[in-house]
């Protein structure tokens, strides 16, 4: 068993703790506030992150934490948890189950463990570096990316066209024009679908570490790749671009278009 796998029980317990906060609030009357970046935040986000942090502090007090809602604690530790209690808050507050709790673990800055947990449908993707991705769901499904060597045959997904600016929009537009079909929305759920072989590429920008840290082990363990637009490993000090591919054979084609 890899060293990262030793921390999987804590990650799963954290997902359960977050779900216990989130489920009673889903499709309920929520007070939605505006953050500085204008994204919606609710008591579900904050309460779920507090629950996760409390559990991790009890089980692994020497680990660091980086969370969307409450910032950094001991972020220069060897092991650092990266948390997004509700990735896809807009979907959550509008009653759509296309959101998830993201729990990632970095070892010296490298993603080595990741969970995508959908607390209302009961779906959970589990990625551990060096191991095949696991998927738990009442709907079934095998976590394995499908072959798709050409963008012309690819199902492309993107969280929102609003995440692109004047410089990145034309570059994404070139990928969109070359793809077979494009769907919008889904946030982390789209990456989970890629790991199930239902989506072939996800292209996003302005992504924070809590948006991608948990995704990397899940996608790589399903046979895909998760990099920045240039094909480089994702880093805490990266440029915020993310390119997830079910078939890494597409990397040169897609990253070439994204290079402009």
C-alpha positions as CSV (number, residue, x, y, z in Angstrom):
1,X,0.0,0.0,0.0
2,X,1.3,3.4,-0.9
3,X,1.9,5.9,1.8
4,X,-0.9,8.1,0.5
5,X,-3.3,5.3,0.8
6,X,-2.8,5.3,4.6
7,X,-4.7,8.6,4.7
8,X,-7.7,7.4,2.7
9,X,-9.8,6.5,5.8
10,X,-9.5,10.1,6.9
11,X,-10.4,11.4,3.5
12,X,-13.5,9.2,3.4
13,X,-14.5,10.1,6.9
14,X,-14.1,13.8,6.0
15,X,-16.4,13.3,2.9
16,X,-19.0,11.7,5.2
17,X,-18.8,14.6,7.6
18,X,-19.2,17.2,4.8
19,X,-22.1,15.3,3.4
20,X,-23.9,15.3,6.7
21,X,-23.8,19.1,6.6
22,X,-24.7,19.5,2.9
23,X,-27.6,17.1,2.4
24,X,-30.1,18.7,4.8
25,X,-29.5,22.1,3.0
26,X,-29.8,20.9,-0.6
27,X,-32.9,22.4,-2.2
28,X,-33.7,24.3,1.0
29,X,-34.1,28.0,1.6
30,X,-30.5,29.3,1.8
31,X,-29.1,32.6,2.5
32,X,-26.7,33.2,-0.5
33,X,-24.0,35.8,-0.1
34,X,-21.7,37.3,-2.7
35,X,-18.0,36.7,-2.3
36,X,-15.4,39.1,-3.6
37,X,-15.3,37.1,-6.9
38,X,-19.1,37.2,-7.0
39,X,-19.5,33.4,-6.6
40,X,-22.3,32.3,-4.3
41,X,-21.4,31.0,-0.9
42,X,-23.8,29.4,1.6
43,X,-23.7,28.0,5.1
44,X,-23.4,24.6,3.4
45,X,-19.9,25.6,2.1
46,X,-18.7,27.0,5.4
47,X,-20.2,24.3,7.6
48,X,-18.9,21.5,5.4
49,X,-15.4,22.9,5.4
50,X,-15.5,23.4,9.2
51,X,-16.5,19.7,9.6
52,X,-13.7,18.5,7.4
53,X,-11.1,20.6,9.1
54,X,-12.2,19.5,12.5
55,X,-11.9,15.8,11.5
56,X,-8.5,16.3,9.9
57,X,-7.1,18.2,12.8
58,X,-8.1,15.4,15.1
59,X,-6.7,12.6,13.0
60,X,-3.6,14.3,11.4
61,X,-2.8,17.4,13.4
62,X,0.7,17.7,11.8
63,X,-0.8,18.0,8.3
64,X,-1.5,21.3,6.6
65,X,-4.8,22.5,5.1
66,X,-5.7,24.8,2.2
67,X,-9.4,25.4,1.9
68,X,-11.6,27.6,-0.2
69,X,-13.6,29.0,2.7
70,X,-11.0,29.4,5.5
71,X,-7.7,29.7,3.8
72,X,-4.4,28.1,4.8
73,X,-3.2,26.4,8.0
74,X,0.4,25.0,8.2
75,X,0.5,25.1,4.3
76,X,4.3,24.4,4.2
77,X,3.8,21.0,5.9
78,X,5.0,17.8,4.1
79,X,1.3,16.7,3.7
80,X,-1.3,19.3,2.9
81,X,-5.0,18.7,2.4
82,X,-6.7,20.9,-0.2
83,X,-10.5,21.3,0.2
84,X,-13.4,22.6,-1.8
85,X,-16.5,21.8,0.3
86,X,-18.9,22.5,-2.5
87,X,-17.3,22.7,-6.0
88,X,-20.2,23.9,-8.1
89,X,-22.0,26.2,-5.6
90,X,-24.1,27.7,-8.4
91,X,-25.5,24.3,-9.2
92,X,-26.0,23.6,-5.5
93,X,-28.0,26.8,-4.9
94,X,-30.2,26.2,-7.9
95,X,-31.0,22.6,-6.9
96,X,-29.0,20.8,-9.6
97,X,-26.9,17.8,-8.4
98,X,-23.9,18.7,-10.6
99,X,-21.6,19.6,-7.7
100,X,-19.3,17.8,-5.4
101,X,-17.1,17.9,-2.4
102,X,-13.4,17.8,-3.3
103,X,-10.9,16.5,-0.9
104,X,-7.3,16.3,-2.1
105,X,-4.0,15.5,-0.5
106,X,-0.6,16.9,-1.6
107,X,2.7,15.4,-0.7
108,X,5.4,18.0,-1.0
109,X,3.1,19.9,-3.5
110,X,2.2,16.8,-5.6
111,X,-1.4,15.5,-5.7
112,X,-1.4,12.0,-4.4
113,X,-4.9,11.3,-3.1
114,X,-8.2,12.7,-4.3
115,X,-12.0,12.3,-3.7
116,X,-14.8,13.6,-5.7
117,X,-17.9,13.1,-3.6
118,X,-21.5,13.8,-4.7
119,X,-23.3,13.7,-1.3
120,X,-26.9,13.8,-2.7
121,X,-26.6,11.0,-5.3
122,X,-24.1,8.9,-3.3
123,X,-21.5,8.8,-6.0
124,X,-17.8,8.8,-5.0
125,X,-14.7,8.7,-7.1
126,X,-11.5,7.7,-5.2
127,X,-8.0,8.3,-6.6
128,X,-4.7,7.3,-5.0
129,X,-1.4,7.8,-6.8
130,X,-0.2,4.5,-8.3
131,X,-3.6,2.8,-8.0
132,X,-6.6,2.4,-10.3
133,X,-9.4,4.8,-9.6
134,X,-12.4,3.4,-7.7
135,X,-16.0,4.5,-8.1
136,X,-19.0,3.9,-5.8
137,X,-22.4,4.5,-7.1
138,X,-25.9,2.9,-7.1
139,X,-25.9,3.7,-10.9
140,X,-22.9,1.5,-11.6
141,X,-20.1,2.5,-13.9
142,X,-16.5,1.6,-14.4
143,X,-13.8,4.2,-13.7
144,X,-11.8,4.0,-16.9
145,X,-11.3,6.7,-19.5
146,X,-12.1,5.7,-23.1
147,X,-9.8,5.9,-26.1
148,X,-10.2,9.0,-28.2
149,X,-7.1,10.0,-30.0
150,X,-8.7,12.8,-32.1
151,X,-10.4,16.0,-30.9
152,X,-12.8,15.7,-33.9
153,X,-14.4,12.7,-32.1
154,X,-14.2,14.1,-28.6
155,X,-17.0,15.1,-26.2
156,X,-15.6,18.4,-24.8
157,X,-16.8,20.0,-21.5
158,X,-16.2,23.3,-19.9
159,X,-17.5,24.7,-16.6
160,X,-18.5,28.1,-18.1
161,X,-17.5,30.4,-21.0
162,X,-17.4,33.2,-18.4
163,X,-14.1,31.9,-17.1
164,X,-12.2,33.0,-20.2
165,X,-10.9,36.5,-20.9
166,X,-9.9,38.3,-24.1
167,X,-6.6,36.3,-24.2
168,X,-7.9,32.8,-23.4
169,X,-11.3,32.9,-25.1
170,X,-9.9,32.6,-28.7
171,X,-7.7,29.7,-27.6
172,X,-10.6,27.8,-26.0
173,X,-12.7,28.7,-29.1
174,X,-10.2,26.9,-31.3
175,X,-10.6,23.7,-29.3
176,X,-14.4,24.1,-29.2
177,X,-14.5,24.5,-33.0
178,X,-12.4,21.3,-33.5
179,X,-14.4,19.1,-31.0
180,X,-17.3,16.9,-31.9
181,X,-19.6,18.5,-29.3
182,X,-19.3,20.8,-26.3
183,X,-21.3,20.8,-23.1
184,X,-21.2,23.4,-20.4
185,X,-21.4,23.2,-16.6
186,X,-20.7,20.3,-14.2
187,X,-17.7,21.7,-12.4
188,X,-15.9,18.7,-10.7
189,X,-18.7,16.4,-11.9
190,X,-17.6,16.7,-15.5
191,X,-14.2,15.5,-14.5
192,X,-15.8,12.5,-12.8
193,X,-17.7,11.8,-16.0
194,X,-14.4,11.9,-17.9
195,X,-13.0,9.3,-15.5
196,X,-16.0,7.1,-16.4
197,X,-15.3,7.4,-20.1
198,X,-18.4,9.6,-20.8
199,X,-16.5,12.8,-21.5
200,X,-13.2,13.0,-23.4
201,X,-11.8,16.5,-22.6
202,X,-12.4,19.2,-20.0
203,X,-10.8,22.6,-20.5
204,X,-11.1,25.2,-17.8
205,X,-9.3,28.4,-16.7
206,X,-9.0,30.5,-13.5
207,X,-8.9,27.4,-11.5
208,X,-7.6,27.5,-7.9
209,X,-5.7,24.6,-6.1
210,X,-8.9,23.5,-4.4
211,X,-10.6,23.2,-7.8
212,X,-8.0,20.7,-9.2
213,X,-6.0,19.0,-6.4
214,X,-8.4,16.2,-5.9
215,X,-9.0,15.7,-9.6
216,X,-5.5,14.7,-10.6
217,X,-5.3,11.3,-8.8
218,X,-8.8,10.4,-9.9
219,X,-8.2,11.1,-13.6
220,X,-4.7,9.7,-13.7
221,X,-5.9,6.5,-12.0
222,X,-8.5,6.1,-14.7
223,X,-6.0,6.3,-17.4
224,X,-6.3,10.0,-18.3
225,X,-4.1,13.1,-17.8
226,X,-4.7,16.3,-15.9
227,X,-2.3,19.1,-16.6
228,X,-2.2,22.8,-17.4
229,X,-2.9,24.0,-21.0
230,X,0.7,23.5,-21.9
231,X,0.7,19.9,-20.7
232,X,2.7,20.7,-17.5
233,X,2.0,19.2,-14.1
234,X,-0.4,21.3,-12.1
235,X,1.3,23.3,-9.3
236,X,0.2,25.5,-6.5
237,X,1.9,28.5,-8.2
238,X,0.5,27.6,-11.7
239,X,-1.4,29.8,-14.1
240,X,-4.9,28.5,-13.3
241,X,-5.4,26.6,-16.5
242,X,-6.5,23.0,-16.4
243,X,-6.7,20.5,-19.3
244,X,-8.1,17.0,-18.5
245,X,-8.0,14.4,-21.2
246,X,-9.4,10.9,-21.2
247,X,-6.9,9.8,-23.8
248,X,-3.4,11.5,-23.3
249,X,-2.8,10.9,-27.0
250,X,-4.8,14.0,-27.6
251,X,-2.4,16.2,-25.6
252,X,-0.3,17.5,-28.4
253,X,-3.3,18.4,-30.6
254,X,-5.3,20.1,-27.8
255,X,-2.4,21.9,-26.1
256,X,-1.2,23.1,-29.5
257,X,-4.6,24.8,-30.1
258,X,-4.6,26.2,-26.6
259,X,-1.2,27.7,-27.2
260,X,-2.8,29.9,-29.7
